[in-house]
Amino acid sequence: MLRLTAGFLAAFIVVTSTSDLFAWNAAGHKTIASIIWRRLAEERHAELAELLTHHPRYQEDFVTALPESVKDADPLVRGEWLLQQASVWPDIVRGDPPERKAFNRPGWHYLPKGFFLADADPAFRIKAETGMNRKLDPVGGTENPDLNGPQAFKANLALLKSSSAPKPDRAVALCWVLHLGQDLHQPCHTASLCLPRLFPEGDRGANSVKTKEQGNLHAVWDGPLGPNERYEQCRDWAIVLLGEADPTALQESVGDADAEIAKWLSEGWQLAGEAVYVGELKEAILRTETGEGTLPVIDLTDDYLRNVRRVADKRFVASGVRMGHLLK
């Protein structure tokens, strides 16, 4: 039986939304932002912080959210907090008021792509992926709300790097580049499990796999750092993760956006088979698929949850290193 001990459950529980297709909770996003910050030169720190002051919702979504510990801090601390806040802004705009929600782009957060546990019937594979936007090149620019994650990342990166574009538009693009580059390192945002009976149209990035921990499997992968999203906590996590990282990960060669996205997606696909849909969880899914009834709520094991954290830590560092290079 898939089971979690009470002691480990208490340590793992995080308060995170189980809404469809969030990726990394606020603590995860902000921690990666602090890793990115540490991979950039001070000149770039100043440039990015200054750019964010032109954000069309700078007063409403940034200044009003400044914590007391940061309000009177030196520019470096304030700039790092601004980058943290920018990294979660695309999730903030999911909510009201309407003028904030006008910036919401739900489809930009993920790549809908079918993932198959075993040799799937070719006809089923084609049917399951019909209608999924799996293209990687942008169709139009950031004005297109129907882009997928890779398309939106590329479109916003191009806008951010355009010196002729208005600064408010570039500031919004910076938020999306930060957020989407991080999202695409969460394996549940690059693969959707497809099975003929249980998930003929995919499992919505593991949202349809219900678990006792966090409500569903997607949410489990979103929140391995827990709920503490304070500036200082996320900064300290970034410092620890960089200090404990494999030196080769910190020296990784980073290519252009096209090459990087292809690599991120390939890694996410591999992790879906090696870390997400594995072990007793995989057995329960296959057992239900070949039997009758609906998939039961799954109680994840200690080992599974520990591995979530191990994998996530590596993805945090990889995302920070790669995004730091692309934002230089």
Secondary structure as GFF3:
##gff-version 3
##sequence-region A 1 328
A	DSSP	alpha_helix	6	12	.	.	.	ID=ss1
A	DSSP	alpha_helix	26	38	.	.	.	ID=ss2
A	DSSP	alpha_helix	42	52	.	.	.	ID=ss3
A	DSSP	alpha_helix	58	61	.	.	.	ID=ss4
A	DSSP	three_ten_helix	63	65	.	.	.	ID=ss5
A	DSSP	alpha_helix	68	71	.	.	.	ID=ss6
A	DSSP	alpha_helix	75	92	.	.	.	ID=ss7
A	DSSP	alpha_helix	98	101	.	.	.	ID=ss8
A	DSSP	three_ten_helix	106	109	.	.	.	ID=ss9
A	DSSP	beta_strand	114	115	.	.	.	ID=ss10
A	DSSP	alpha_helix	122	129	.	.	.	ID=ss11
A	DSSP	alpha_helix	149	160	.	.	.	ID=ss12
A	DSSP	alpha_helix	167	183	.	.	.	ID=ss13
A	DSSP	three_ten_helix	187	189	.	.	.	ID=ss14
A	DSSP	beta_strand	192	193	.	.	.	ID=ss15
A	DSSP	beta_strand	210	211	.	.	.	ID=ss16
A	DSSP	beta_strand	215	216	.	.	.	ID=ss17
A	DSSP	alpha_helix	217	222	.	.	.	ID=ss18
A	DSSP	alpha_helix	231	244	.	.	.	ID=ss19
A	DSSP	alpha_helix	247	250	.	.	.	ID=ss20
A	DSSP	alpha_helix	257	271	.	.	.	ID=ss21
A	DSSP	pi_helix	272	276	.	.	.	ID=ss22
A	DSSP	alpha_helix	279	289	.	.	.	ID=ss23
A	DSSP	alpha_helix	302	326	.	.	.	ID=ss24
###
